[in-house]
Amino acid sequence: MIAHKKTSQRKSTQHLWHPCSQMKDQETFPPLKVASASGSYLTLNDGRKIIDGIASWWCKSLGHNHPQLKQALVNQANRFEHVILANTTNNTIEALSEKLSELAPTLNKALYASDGSCAIEMAMKMSLHSRQIQGDTQRCEFLCLENAYHGETCATLSVSDLGLYKEPYKPLLMDYPVLRNIPYVAHDQDPLWFDAETHWQQTLPRLEPLQHRLTAILVEPIAQGAGGMRIYSADFLRRLVIWAQSHKIHIIADEIMTGLWRTGKKLACEHANITADFLCLSKGLTSGWLPLSVMLTSQNMYDCFYGDYGTGRDFLHSHTHSGNALAAAVALEALTIMQDMTAQVQQLQSQLLQAMGEVSQATGKLSNLRGIGGIVAADLAPHPDKPRIGFAVAQKAAELGALIRPLGSSLYWFPPLNIPHDTLKELQQITTQAIQQAYQ
Ligand SMILES: Cc1ncc(COP(=O)(O)O)c(C=O)c1O
């Protein structure tokens, strides 16, 4: 067994640098070698089947190997795979843009990139640039929430609140304010979800001094991912957005993780009944088939940039694969399949909360259980000898048959939205055993 592990680790790391990983960890936790994937399962080279409990970094909303998405990809590949999107257009990207314009009432213009970070960065640049066009140059700062995560590029790291991810790069980053004391909740029936008046009154004095300096506030509506799978009050978000918009501050809704039914609504913004000035989607957009992100914005913003070339109104931002036709074709099909998932995700939400609650009862090692839509999380108790208890649990889970990737000691499931109930029960059983074994 040990010999096998060492060989696979050596082969895997010889020429490969894994993302967001400490490579030395592979000495004790070798990468799982995937041969194929279908639905909620990965099949490994050694024949074992592993549940993808985190939907492959939160993107496989419809699971792996979805036949209709595959067909959409093949159909597009038979026409053409990619043509520069400046100076050209095509039916696929036009149809996708039209469909995306139906997501939120005022956001009818779509600008594409490949990664989530790039969509956020486009929104930040556009917000700032629009101030210059309008002669409002003192608005040049951004505000983010505590525990925010908006991506890995320098601008998006500047509006993220995760020390570990950004600390080494400080000289490259901008120092923007962070709004703290966010009212976190356990679920959408928590009293704070509906009424955050007290928090809001404490927040206002911290916001007021910033009102003339801010061009935009960035939010991950309702659920923050990399910051620990935290859920916060819909009422607080609604108040924040109303305040911002009354002061002409843009809202950038980062729905890269939350968008397209992950929180039980088409957009997480709907929980708070808000509309953003910029809305970014990625991950579930192609259900994780191909990298595609989009920034949606309004006709007003479009008009602001409309004018003669070279007069400062040109948004000269591009990515080679902007609007890639293969990705667009898959996204169009995914959006068609995901037309209305309200009932399905509502059912998943109660199954996830119940299942994680049972893991908590069986192990006695979890606290702060929280969940919304297709997300459920809880915090692992500290272990006296294992400072990285989340890592230890993940390692045991992989041996037992599930891929999970706790964020520090926050354990979570983020499965495909169409995970069958039997598979979820299997994930529950594996997670329970993994926790029990990790604490032995
Ligand atoms: C809320 C949020 N914003 C932005 C990003 C960055 O997206 P990408 O990794 O595609 O650049 C992520 C990725 O996890 C995310 O969860």
The ligand as an SDF file (V2000), in Angstrom:
LIG
                    3D

 16 16  0  0  0  0  0  0  0  0999 V2000
  -17.2600   33.7660   -4.5800 C   0  0  0  0  0  0  0  0  0  0  0  0
  -16.0990   33.5310   -5.5010 C   0  0  0  0  0  0  0  0  0  0  0  0
  -15.6340   34.5350   -6.2420 N   0  0  0  0  0  0  0  0  0  0  0  0
  -14.6240   34.3640   -7.1000 C   0  0  0  0  0  0  0  0  0  0  0  0
  -14.0100   33.1490   -7.2460 C   0  0  0  0  0  0  0  0  0  0  0  0
  -12.8720   32.9960   -8.2150 C   0  0  0  0  0  0  0  0  0  0  0  0
  -13.2480   32.2100   -9.2820 O   0  0  0  0  0  0  0  0  0  0  0  0
  -12.1040   31.4820  -10.1710 P   0  0  0  0  0  0  0  0  0  0  0  0
  -11.4810   30.4770   -9.2620 O   0  0  0  0  0  0  0  0  0  0  0  0
  -12.8580   30.8580  -11.2830 O   0  0  0  0  0  0  0  0  0  0  0  0
  -11.1650   32.5370  -10.5990 O   0  0  0  0  0  0  0  0  0  0  0  0
  -14.4500   32.0760   -6.4880 C   0  0  0  0  0  0  0  0  0  0  0  0
  -13.7910   30.7680   -6.5840 C   0  0  0  0  0  0  0  0  0  0  0  0
  -13.9310   29.8990   -5.7760 O   0  0  0  0  0  0  0  0  0  0  0  0
  -15.5290   32.2640   -5.5800 C   0  0  0  0  0  0  0  0  0  0  0  0
  -15.9810   31.2820   -4.8210 O   0  0  0  0  0  0  0  0  0  0  0  0
  1  2  1  0
  2  3  1  0
  2 15  2  0
  3  4  2  0
  4  5  1  0
  5  6  1  0
  5 12  2  0
  6  7  1  0
  7  8  1  0
  8  9  2  0
  8 10  1  0
  8 11  1  0
 12 13  1  0
 12 15  1  0
 13 14  2  0
 15 16  1  0
M  END
$$$$
